[in-house]
C-alpha cells in the first residue's frame, strides 16, 4: 500500500509529465518577475522567527479553516509579528492554489514560501512567476540530482530554498546538496504521524551557518520555546494558527518565546 507522500508525489509527477510548456520560456518569465523579498535573511534576525502558514486543509485533518481569506489572514499574521508566510498551493490534497499565494503576498510585506510538492523545473519557475520568494524541496520526494538541479535553478532565480528533511539520512542528503536553509518536519509525510522530539534530536546534527527551521507539531509558545532552546532560528506553524480564533495574538505568543 502506498503512503500518503507517495500518492501526493505520484499525482504531481503525473501532472508534470504532461506539462509541455517550453522550459526556456518559463525561465525567462521567472527571471523577469519583480525582485523577490529577502526570506532567509529575516529568519536569522535576533529572537525566534515565525513562518506563519496559510493552509485550508490537510490529508490527515481534513478541513481546517472554512471560509479562509488569504489576504485577511496574511494581514493578521503580519500584525502579530510574523517574519514570513508559507502558503499551500497544492489543490487536490490541501485545497490551496496559486491564487491564494498571490492574494496573500499582495496583502502584506512579508516574504512568502510556496509550500508545495516541487517535482520539476517548471514548478520552480511557476513559484517565482506567482510571486514566491522561496521554494520548498522535500528530500523524501526527490532524488539527489533533482535536489541539485532544482536548488541551482531557484538560486539562479534569486529564490531561497527551504530543504525539508525528516530523519538523519535525509539531513545528510540535504547537506550534501549544499542546503543552507533546512526545515525539520516533525510530521512524517509517509504516515502523517507527528514526533515532537524529532526536531530536537536532529538539531545537533545541523552544522553552524545552516539556518534551522522546525516544522509541524508546534501547538503554542511552550513548543516554540523548546525548539528555540534547541537552536532553531525559526518555527513554521500552520494548523494551530489557521484554527486560532485570534491569529494576531497566536503569532504574538509564538514570538514571545525566548
Secondary structure, 3 states (H helix, E strand, C coil): CCCHHHHHHHHHHHHHHCCCCCHHHHHHHHHCCCCCCCCHHHHCCCCCEEEEEECCEECCCEECCCCCCHHHHHHHHHHHCCCEEEEECCCCCCCCCHHHHHHHHHCCCCEEEEECCCCCHHHHHHHHHCCCCEEEEEHHHCCHHHHHHHHHHHHHCCCEEEEEECCHHHHHHHHHCCCCEEEEECECCCCCCECCCHHHHHHCCCCCCCEEEEECCCCCHHHHHHHHHCCCCEEEECHHHHCCCCHHHHHHHHHCCC
